[in-house]
């Protein structure tokens, strides 16, 4: 069985040890290294390139946002999954801009973290619904009140494309979106390519940020 190679990054040794013990109970997970901050994580990547990094967002010396930026600049294929708290909305925005594949709450149960790792490894955006709701609320609070019809008009998006953007922001895979919208996986893939082209965006992560900023996400 091919294992997903993981680097755990947290300044709290007890947290690192606990996560390592829990995640290694899954036979398709291999913890190849641990680090206490973003700089150490970058050095660990250079030594033994992982598939996914599980990165705390608040750390001294080099936090998860800067760590994500440094790693993604050098290793674009590595997925970075942020571990955060409910109140870290600003950090989450910045981490996603830097290329993170999503975020999970630090107090999530092990099974949820495991599923998040697998999902990010497959290229999906991983989001916590509670935090996503707070991000949307924060956007509204700071007067980012784009009207949906205006967004559709400004970016030449149709209703189907808006629905697909919503589901991507919810963390669904192409297959799951297809099942929900009664479309084939290939049709969803083609639509996403068209959406990215219309919005001049690079990937699903940037599309998720677009959804949050324009209050498209549910």
ROLUMGU-759265 format. One record per residue (C-alpha): residue in three letters; z, y, x. Coordinates in steps of 0.5 Angstrom, whole numbers, padded with zeros to 4 digits, always signed. Layout:
ALAZYX;...
REM end
This chain:
UNK+0000+0000+0000;UNK-0002+0007+0003;UNK+0004+0011+0003;UNK+0005+0019+0001;UNK+0007+0022+0008;UNK+0013+0027+0006;UNK+0016+0033+0010;UNK+0023+0035+0007;UNK+0025+0042+0009;UNK+0031+0045+0007;UNK+0037+0049+0011;UNK+0042+0045+0008;UNK+0043+0038+0012;UNK+0046+0035+0006;UNK+0040+0036+0001;UNK+0035+0034+0006;UNK+0039+0027+0007;UNK+0040+0026-0001;UNK+0033+0028-0002;UNK+0031+0023+0004;UNK+0035+0017+0001;UNK+0033+0018-0006;UNK+0026+0019-0005;UNK+0025+0013+0000;UNK+0027+0008-0006;UNK+0020+0009-0008;UNK+0016+0004-0004;UNK+0010+0009-0004;UNK+0014+0015-0001;UNK+0015+0015+0007;UNK+0019+0021+0010;UNK+0016+0022+0016;UNK+0020+0028+0018;UNK+0025+0034+0016;UNK+0026+0041+0018;UNK+0031+0047+0017;UNK+0026+0052+0016;UNK+0019+0054+0015;UNK+0018+0055+0023;UNK+0021+0048+0024;UNK+0016+0045+0018;UNK+0010+0048+0022;UNK+0012+0045+0028;UNK+0013+0038+0025;UNK+0006+0039+0022;UNK+0003+0039+0028;UNK+0007+0033+0031;UNK+0005+0029+0025;UNK+0001+0031+0019;UNK+0004+0030+0013;UNK+0001+0029+0006;UNK+0006+0033+0002;UNK+0011+0038+0004;UNK+0017+0039+0000;UNK+0020+0046+0001;UNK+0026+0050+0000;UNK+0024+0057-0002;UNK+0031+0060+0001;UNK+0032+0059+0008;UNK+0034+0063+0014;UNK+0029+0065+0019;UNK+0023+0063+0016;UNK+0023+0062+0008;UNK+0019+0058+0004;UNK+0014+0063+0002;UNK+0013+0065+0010;UNK+0013+0057+0012;UNK+0008+0056+0006;UNK+0003+0061+0009;UNK+0004+0059+0016;UNK+0002+0052+0014;UNK-0003+0053+0010;UNK-0007+0058+0015;UNK-0007+0052+0020;UNK-0007+0046+0015;UNK-0011+0047+0009;UNK-0011+0040+0006;UNK-0003+0039+0006;UNK+0000+0040+0000;UNK+0006+0045-0001;UNK+0011+0043-0006;UNK+0016+0049-0007;UNK+0024+0047-0009;UNK+0026+0053-0013;UNK+0032+0056-0017;UNK+0031+0059-0024;UNK+0032+0066-0022;UNK+0027+0066-0016;UNK+0021+0068-0020;UNK+0018+0073-0015;UNK+0019+0068-0009;UNK+0015+0063-0014;UNK+0009+0068-0015;UNK+0009+0070-0007;UNK+0009+0062-0005;UNK+0003+0061-0010;UNK-0001+0066-0007;UNK+0000+0063+0000;UNK-0003+0057-0003;UNK+0003+0053-0005;UNK+0001+0047-0010;UNK+0007+0049-0015;UNK+0014+0049-0016;UNK+0020+0044-0018;UNK+0027+0046-0020;UNK+0032+0044-0014;UNK+0036+0041-0019;UNK+0031+0036-0022;UNK+0032+0029-0023;UNK+0029+0025-0017;UNK+0024+0022-0022;UNK+0021+0029-0024;UNK+0021+0030-0016;UNK+0017+0024-0015;UNK+0012+0025-0020;UNK+0011+0032-0018;UNK+0010+0030-0011;UNK+0005+0025-0014;UNK+0001+0030-0018;UNK+0001+0035-0012;UNK-0002+0030-0008;UNK-0008+0028-0013;UNK-0009+0036-0013;UNK-0006+0038-0019;UNK-0002+0044-0020;UNK+0006+0043-0021;UNK+0010+0047-0026;UNK+0016+0047-0029;UNK+0016+0049-0036;UNK+0022+0053-0036;UNK+0021+0057-0030;UNK+0013+0058-0032;UNK+0016+0061-0039;UNK+0021+0066-0035;UNK+0015+0068-0030;UNK+0011+0070-0037;UNK+0017+0074-0039;UNK+0017+0078-0033;UNK+0010+0079-0033;UNK+0011+0082-0040;UNK+0017+0086-0038;UNK+0013+0089-0032;UNK+0008+0092-0037;UNK+0002+0086-0035;UNK+0000+0086-0043;UNK-0007+0084-0042;UNK-0010+0083-0049;UNK-0013+0076-0050;UNK-0019+0078-0053;UNK-0020+0083-0047;UNK-0019+0078-0042;UNK-0024+0074-0045;UNK-0029+0080-0046;UNK-0027+0082-0039;UNK-0029+0076-0035;UNK-0034+0073-0040;UNK-0029+0067-0042;UNK-0030+0063-0048;UNK-0025+0060-0053;UNK-0026+0053-0049;UNK-0025+0056-0042;UNK-0019+0059-0044;UNK-0016+0053-0047;UNK-0017+0049-0040;UNK-0014+0055-0036;UNK-0008+0054-0041;UNK-0007+0047-0039;UNK-0008+0048-0032;UNK-0003+0053-0032;UNK+0001+0047-0035;UNK+0000+0043-0030;UNK-0005+0038-0033;UNK-0010+0034-0029;UNK-0017+0034-0031;UNK-0016+0027-0035;UNK-0010+0029-0039;UNK-0014+0036-0041;UNK-0020+0032-0043;UNK-0016+0027-0047;UNK-0012+0033-0050;UNK-0019+0037-0052;UNK-0023+0031-0053;UNK-0028+0032-0048;UNK-0030+0028-0042;UNK-0026+0028-0035;UNK-0033+0030-0032;UNK-0034+0036-0037;UNK-0027+0039-0036;UNK-0029+0039-0028;UNK-0036+0042-0029;UNK-0032+0047-0034;UNK-0027+0049-0028;UNK-0032+0050-0023;UNK-0035+0055-0028;UNK-0029+0058-0029;UNK-0027+0059-0022;UNK-0034+0062-0021;UNK-0033+0067-0026;UNK-0026+0069-0024;UNK-0028+0069-0016;UNK-0022+0064-0015;UNK-0022+0059-0010;UNK-0018+0053-0013;UNK-0013+0051-0019;UNK-0007+0054-0016;UNK-0010+0061-0016;UNK-0013+0060-0023;UNK-0005+0058-0025;UNK-0003+0065-0022;UNK-0009+0068-0026;UNK-0006+0065-0033;UNK+0001+0068-0031;UNK-0001+0075-0030;UNK-0006+0075-0036;UNK-0001+0072-0041;UNK-0005+0066-0042;UNK-0001+0060-0040;UNK+0004+0058-0046;
REM end
